[in-house]
Amino acid sequence: MTTFALVHGGGGSAFDWHLLEAELHGRGHDTVAVDLPMSDPQAGLWDYADAVVQAVGERQDLVVVAHSWGGFVGPLVCARTEAAALVLVTAMIPSPGETPDDWWERSGRPSSGIDDDYELYLHDVPHELAERVLAHDEALNANMSMDRAGREPWPLDAWPDVPTRYLLCRDDRCFTPDFVRRHVKERLGIVPDEMPGSHMVMLSRPGELADYLVRVLPR
């Protein structure tokens, strides 16, 4: 049995993963999803990572799955644990010393020109589910203050020594496929895996995402 540590993106929550968790449990695996301390203005990147590490506890056979802004956190979790693998799901890829706030310009990520959250992140998620997730995350993050974490240089000198996969979502309007292919090649030197789905693929295609995660487990 593998334990999947699920790291949500900026402005998200552990609730974003609930459909994927059910799918992974049904396949005989364990999951850990926590709310990152985004309402604490004094919380830095290591504090975010340590919230995940503490929730994981003594669980073994750990795979870290990081989504979107969580790409800055997932590798730090791996540096604090004996993770067997890291999977980045349509995620930001940090460079040593780069801040999350600076990533947007430094990575060359093009502006989407889309202001509506549903159209940008959840356009293939059923409306009722999308509204429920958005309402939950907005209420949870009403006092969100990521000032320190957003301005803090990514603290690792190099990528952690852990097998890393990247999943590109071909219908993502936030991190578009052409941008992601280039970003992954430049930052990790690998070719991303691909599947259909929006930026919030864990909500639109949880079964397919679970199948992918199980399929790419280290053997």
LUMRO-673122 format. One record per residue (C-alpha): residue number from 1; residue in three letters; x, y, z. Coordinates in steps of 0.2 Angstrom, whole numbers, plus 5000, padded with zeros to 4 digits. Layout:
N
<mimi NUM; "ALA"; <X; Y; Z>>
...
END
This chain:
219
<mimi 1; "MET"; <5000; 5000; 5000>>
<mimi 2; "THR"; <5007; 5017; 4995>>
<mimi 3; "THR"; <5003; 5033; 5004>>
<mimi 4; "PHE"; <5000; 5048; 4993>>
<mimi 5; "ALA"; <5004; 5065; 5001>>
<mimi 6; "LEU"; <4993; 5077; 4992>>
<mimi 7; "VAL"; <4999; 5095; 4992>>
<mimi 8; "HIS"; <4986; 5108; 4985>>
<mimi 9; "GLY"; <4989; 5124; 4976>>
<mimi 10; "GLY"; <4988; 5142; 4981>>
<mimi 11; "GLY"; <4971; 5147; 4987>>
<mimi 12; "GLY"; <4965; 5129; 4987>>
<mimi 13; "SER"; <4963; 5117; 5001>>
<mimi 14; "ALA"; <4963; 5098; 5006>>
<mimi 15; "PHE"; <4945; 5097; 5000>>
<mimi 16; "ASP"; <4951; 5099; 4982>>
<mimi 17; "TRP"; <4957; 5081; 4983>>
<mimi 18; "HIS"; <4942; 5073; 4990>>
<mimi 19; "LEU"; <4936; 5064; 4975>>
<mimi 20; "LEU"; <4954; 5058; 4971>>
<mimi 21; "GLU"; <4956; 5052; 4988>>
<mimi 22; "ALA"; <4941; 5041; 4987>>
<mimi 23; "GLU"; <4947; 5034; 4970>>
<mimi 24; "LEU"; <4964; 5030; 4978>>
<mimi 25; "HIS"; <4956; 5022; 4993>>
<mimi 26; "GLY"; <4946; 5011; 4982>>
<mimi 27; "ARG"; <4962; 5005; 4974>>
<mimi 28; "GLY"; <4969; 5000; 4991>>
<mimi 29; "HIS"; <4980; 5015; 4994>>
<mimi 30; "ASP"; <4981; 5028; 5008>>
<mimi 31; "THR"; <4981; 5047; 5007>>
<mimi 32; "VAL"; <4986; 5062; 5017>>
<mimi 33; "ALA"; <4979; 5079; 5012>>
<mimi 34; "VAL"; <4981; 5094; 5023>>
<mimi 35; "ASP"; <4976; 5112; 5023>>
<mimi 36; "LEU"; <4992; 5122; 5021>>
<mimi 37; "PRO"; <4994; 5137; 5033>>
<mimi 38; "MET"; <4990; 5150; 5020>>
<mimi 39; "SER"; <4981; 5161; 5033>>
<mimi 40; "ASP"; <4997; 5163; 5043>>
<mimi 41; "PRO"; <5007; 5178; 5036>>
<mimi 42; "GLN"; <5022; 5172; 5046>>
<mimi 43; "ALA"; <5022; 5155; 5038>>
<mimi 44; "GLY"; <5036; 5152; 5026>>
<mimi 45; "LEU"; <5039; 5138; 5013>>
<mimi 46; "TRP"; <5047; 5126; 5026>>
<mimi 47; "ASP"; <5032; 5129; 5037>>
<mimi 48; "TYR"; <5021; 5123; 5022>>
<mimi 49; "ALA"; <5031; 5108; 5019>>
<mimi 50; "ASP"; <5032; 5103; 5038>>
<mimi 51; "ALA"; <5013; 5104; 5039>>
<mimi 52; "VAL"; <5012; 5090; 5026>>
<mimi 53; "VAL"; <5027; 5080; 5035>>
<mimi 54; "GLN"; <5018; 5081; 5052>>
<mimi 55; "ALA"; <5002; 5074; 5044>>
<mimi 56; "VAL"; <5011; 5060; 5035>>
<mimi 57; "GLY"; <5019; 5055; 5052>>
<mimi 58; "GLU"; <5027; 5037; 5051>>
<mimi 59; "ARG"; <5018; 5031; 5035>>
<mimi 60; "GLN"; <5029; 5022; 5023>>
<mimi 61; "ASP"; <5030; 5020; 5004>>
<mimi 62; "LEU"; <5027; 5038; 5002>>
<mimi 63; "VAL"; <5023; 5047; 4985>>
<mimi 64; "VAL"; <5021; 5066; 4986>>
<mimi 65; "VAL"; <5009; 5073; 4973>>
<mimi 66; "ALA"; <5010; 5092; 4971>>
<mimi 67; "HIS"; <4998; 5103; 4962>>
<mimi 68; "SER"; <5000; 5121; 4954>>
<mimi 69; "TRP"; <5008; 5132; 4967>>
<mimi 70; "GLY"; <5011; 5117; 4978>>
<mimi 71; "GLY"; <5026; 5113; 4966>>
<mimi 72; "PHE"; <5036; 5125; 4977>>
<mimi 73; "VAL"; <5031; 5114; 4992>>
<mimi 74; "GLY"; <5031; 5096; 4986>>
<mimi 75; "PRO"; <5050; 5095; 4984>>
<mimi 76; "LEU"; <5053; 5102; 5001>>
<mimi 77; "VAL"; <5042; 5088; 5008>>
<mimi 78; "CYS"; <5053; 5076; 4999>>
<mimi 79; "ALA"; <5068; 5083; 5007>>
<mimi 80; "ARG"; <5061; 5080; 5024>>
<mimi 81; "THR"; <5055; 5063; 5021>>
<mimi 82; "GLU"; <5060; 5046; 5013>>
<mimi 83; "ALA"; <5048; 5049; 4998>>
<mimi 84; "ALA"; <5049; 5036; 4985>>
<mimi 85; "ALA"; <5043; 5048; 4971>>
<mimi 86; "LEU"; <5037; 5065; 4967>>
<mimi 87; "VAL"; <5023; 5069; 4955>>
<mimi 88; "LEU"; <5020; 5086; 4949>>
<mimi 89; "VAL"; <5002; 5089; 4943>>
<mimi 90; "THR"; <5001; 5104; 4931>>
<mimi 91; "ALA"; <5013; 5112; 4944>>
<mimi 92; "MET"; <5025; 5127; 4946>>
<mimi 93; "ILE"; <5043; 5121; 4945>>
<mimi 94; "PRO"; <5054; 5131; 4956>>
<mimi 95; "SER"; <5073; 5135; 4953>>
<mimi 96; "PRO"; <5085; 5137; 4968>>
<mimi 97; "GLY"; <5083; 5155; 4975>>
<mimi 98; "GLU"; <5067; 5159; 4965>>
<mimi 99; "THR"; <5052; 5166; 4975>>
<mimi 100; "PRO"; <5035; 5160; 4971>>
<mimi 101; "ASP"; <5030; 5178; 4967>>
<mimi 102; "ASP"; <5044; 5180; 4954>>
<mimi 103; "TRP"; <5041; 5163; 4946>>
<mimi 104; "TRP"; <5027; 5170; 4935>>
<mimi 105; "GLU"; <5038; 5182; 4926>>
<mimi 106; "ARG"; <5054; 5171; 4927>>
<mimi 107; "SER"; <5046; 5156; 4920>>
<mimi 108; "GLY"; <5039; 5165; 4905>>
<mimi 109; "ARG"; <5021; 5159; 4909>>
<mimi 110; "PRO"; <5009; 5168; 4897>>
<mimi 111; "SER"; <4994; 5177; 4903>>
<mimi 112; "SER"; <4978; 5168; 4901>>
<mimi 113; "GLY"; <4967; 5183; 4899>>
<mimi 114; "ILE"; <4954; 5174; 4908>>
<mimi 115; "ASP"; <4947; 5183; 4924>>
<mimi 116; "ASP"; <4933; 5170; 4929>>
<mimi 117; "ASP"; <4939; 5157; 4941>>
<mimi 118; "TYR"; <4927; 5144; 4934>>
<mimi 119; "GLU"; <4933; 5146; 4916>>
<mimi 120; "LEU"; <4951; 5147; 4920>>
<mimi 121; "TYR"; <4953; 5133; 4932>>
<mimi 122; "LEU"; <4937; 5122; 4932>>
<mimi 123; "HIS"; <4929; 5123; 4915>>
<mimi 124; "ASP"; <4927; 5104; 4914>>
<mimi 125; "VAL"; <4921; 5102; 4931>>
<mimi 126; "PRO"; <4902; 5100; 4934>>
<mimi 127; "HIS"; <4895; 5117; 4940>>
<mimi 128; "GLU"; <4887; 5111; 4956>>
<mimi 129; "LEU"; <4904; 5103; 4961>>
<mimi 130; "ALA"; <4914; 5118; 4956>>
<mimi 131; "GLU"; <4903; 5130; 4965>>
<mimi 132; "ARG"; <4904; 5119; 4981>>
<mimi 133; "VAL"; <4923; 5118; 4980>>
<mimi 134; "LEU"; <4925; 5137; 4976>>
<mimi 135; "ALA"; <4914; 5142; 4991>>
<mimi 136; "HIS"; <4923; 5130; 5003>>
<mimi 137; "ASP"; <4940; 5136; 4997>>
<mimi 138; "GLU"; <4935; 5155; 4997>>
<mimi 139; "ALA"; <4928; 5153; 5015>>
<mimi 140; "LEU"; <4943; 5144; 5021>>
<mimi 141; "ASN"; <4955; 5156; 5014>>
<mimi 142; "ALA"; <4946; 5172; 5018>>
<mimi 143; "ASN"; <4960; 5178; 5028>>
<mimi 144; "MET"; <4974; 5171; 5016>>
<mimi 145; "SER"; <4990; 5180; 5018>>
<mimi 146; "MET"; <5005; 5171; 5009>>
<mimi 147; "ASP"; <5016; 5187; 5010>>
<mimi 148; "ARG"; <5031; 5178; 5018>>
<mimi 149; "ALA"; <5029; 5162; 5008>>
<mimi 150; "GLY"; <5027; 5171; 4991>>
<mimi 151; "ARG"; <5042; 5182; 4994>>
<mimi 152; "GLU"; <5053; 5168; 5001>>
<mimi 153; "PRO"; <5067; 5161; 4990>>
<mimi 154; "TRP"; <5065; 5143; 4987>>
<mimi 155; "PRO"; <5078; 5136; 4999>>
<mimi 156; "LEU"; <5085; 5120; 4991>>
<mimi 157; "ASP"; <5101; 5121; 4982>>
<mimi 158; "ALA"; <5096; 5108; 4969>>
<mimi 159; "TRP"; <5081; 5097; 4965>>
<mimi 160; "PRO"; <5079; 5083; 4978>>
<mimi 161; "ASP"; <5086; 5066; 4974>>
<mimi 162; "VAL"; <5069; 5058; 4971>>
<mimi 163; "PRO"; <5061; 5051; 4955>>
<mimi 164; "THR"; <5051; 5064; 4948>>
<mimi 165; "ARG"; <5036; 5064; 4935>>
<mimi 166; "TYR"; <5026; 5078; 4928>>
<mimi 167; "LEU"; <5008; 5077; 4922>>
<mimi 168; "LEU"; <5003; 5090; 4909>>
<mimi 169; "CYS"; <4984; 5092; 4908>>
<mimi 170; "ARG"; <4980; 5096; 4889>>
<mimi 171; "ASP"; <4964; 5106; 4893>>
<mimi 172; "ASP"; <4973; 5117; 4906>>
<mimi 173; "ARG"; <4970; 5136; 4903>>
<mimi 174; "CYS"; <4980; 5142; 4917>>
<mimi 175; "PHE"; <4996; 5132; 4913>>
<mimi 176; "THR"; <4994; 5129; 4894>>
<mimi 177; "PRO"; <5002; 5114; 4886>>
<mimi 178; "ASP"; <5015; 5123; 4875>>
<mimi 179; "PHE"; <5021; 5133; 4890>>
<mimi 180; "VAL"; <5021; 5117; 4901>>
<mimi 181; "ARG"; <5031; 5107; 4889>>
<mimi 182; "ARG"; <5044; 5120; 4888>>
<mimi 183; "HIS"; <5044; 5124; 4907>>
<mimi 184; "VAL"; <5047; 5105; 4911>>
<mimi 185; "LYS"; <5061; 5103; 4898>>
<mimi 186; "GLU"; <5070; 5119; 4905>>
<mimi 187; "ARG"; <5068; 5116; 4923>>
<mimi 188; "LEU"; <5068; 5097; 4925>>
<mimi 189; "GLY"; <5075; 5091; 4908>>
<mimi 190; "ILE"; <5061; 5078; 4906>>
<mimi 191; "VAL"; <5046; 5075; 4895>>
<mimi 192; "PRO"; <5030; 5077; 4904>>
<mimi 193; "ASP"; <5016; 5064; 4904>>
<mimi 194; "GLU"; <5000; 5070; 4897>>
<mimi 195; "MET"; <4981; 5067; 4900>>
<mimi 196; "PRO"; <4965; 5077; 4896>>
<mimi 197; "GLY"; <4958; 5088; 4909>>
<mimi 198; "SER"; <4958; 5106; 4916>>
<mimi 199; "HIS"; <4969; 5114; 4929>>
<mimi 200; "MET"; <4958; 5105; 4943>>
<mimi 201; "VAL"; <4960; 5088; 4935>>
<mimi 202; "MET"; <4958; 5080; 4952>>
<mimi 203; "LEU"; <4940; 5086; 4951>>
<mimi 204; "SER"; <4936; 5084; 4933>>
<mimi 205; "ARG"; <4944; 5067; 4930>>
<mimi 206; "PRO"; <4948; 5059; 4947>>
<mimi 207; "GLY"; <4947; 5041; 4942>>
<mimi 208; "GLU"; <4959; 5044; 4927>>
<mimi 209; "LEU"; <4971; 5054; 4938>>
<mimi 210; "ALA"; <4971; 5039; 4951>>
<mimi 211; "ASP"; <4974; 5027; 4937>>
<mimi 212; "TYR"; <4989; 5037; 4932>>
<mimi 213; "LEU"; <4996; 5039; 4949>>
<mimi 214; "VAL"; <4995; 5020; 4952>>
<mimi 215; "ARG"; <5002; 5016; 4935>>
<mimi 216; "VAL"; <5018; 5027; 4938>>
<mimi 217; "LEU"; <5022; 5021; 4955>>
<mimi 218; "PRO"; <5040; 5016; 4958>>
<mimi 219; "ARG"; <5042; 4997; 4956>>
END
